Amino acid sequence: MKSRPVRVHLGDIDAIKLGMSRFSLRDPYYLVLTISWPVFFALTVSFYLTTNLIFALAYYAVPGCINNARPGVFVDHFFFSIETLATVGYGVMSPANIYGHIVASTEIIFGLMSMAVITGLVFTRFSRPRPRLLFSQVAVVAPYELHPALMVRVVNQRHGTVAEATARMTLLRRTRMPDGKILRRFIDLRLERPSTPILSLSWSLIHLIDETSPLWGATAETLEQESILLVASISGYDESISANVVARQTYSARKVLFDHEFIDVMDQLPTGEVVLDMARFHETVPVVRPVT
């Protein structure tokens, strides 16, 4: 059977994997955790109905094995299966012979195990730590201490604090090797401040573009020609949910704006309180002096 191409989203750039399936039944745990909630609930309901249908057929196959079940009425056997699987037992219908007891006992054991698995999967899906770190929609190249610098902005959307936050900025670009081959390589970009003890408001990730920078002499046109991909990531301990979190954002060449800078979204009131204006978090303006 020929597998369909699998599309992997890397920000604004899509990668296509050939020769592999999107989901594998050999890895059901990953499959269940990565599908959407509507699909998960649909699969759960389908599994529940199918299980009851199978056991209802087992009851229906031997007439008279269920007390008070109308002969030839499949729906009675189906609802008895539901009562048995849920261990409800309303008392109207019950097993009438050894065959009925064996099938009902098998269904009860299967129901206990399957409900335990489903409960665990629901808990796992709910309990997975999710970061609430918002990255700027674009990266900018603007003056910083008399030099051009690549900047990305990030803010903590929760009211708590991300402790011991560590940042990385990596550039994926095409590199021509001495033998003429073209390779795509990840190149780490040195940050002015790669870590912060607390991240509760906003943080600007700054890479100084000097003679030692891989971006020295780069322009918007050269970045577009090289099909670069910029990856910014943050990891730390979210104190509000007591868990380690990791967040990342990718930027294609067209999302790196030269000669632009972020609007200042932080201000201080006369009372000493700091104000963060999230409504303008993604806004940029052209720099007064072009970056050279």
Secondary structure, DSSP 4 states (H G I P E B T S, - for coil): -PPPPEEEEETTEEEEE-SS-SS-TT-HHHHHHHS-HHHHHHHHHHHHHHHHHHHHHHHHTSTTSEETPPTT-HHHHHHHHHHHHTT---SS-EE-SHHHHHHHHHHHHHHHHHHHHHHHHHHHHHHS----EEE-SSEEEEEETTEEEEEEEEEE-SSS-EEEEEEEEEEEEEEE-TTS-EEEEEEEEPPS--EEEEESSEEEEEEE-STTSTTTT--HHHHHHTT-EEEEEEEEEETTTTEEEEEEEEEEGGGEEETEEEPP-EEE-TTS-EEE-GGGTT-EEE-SS---
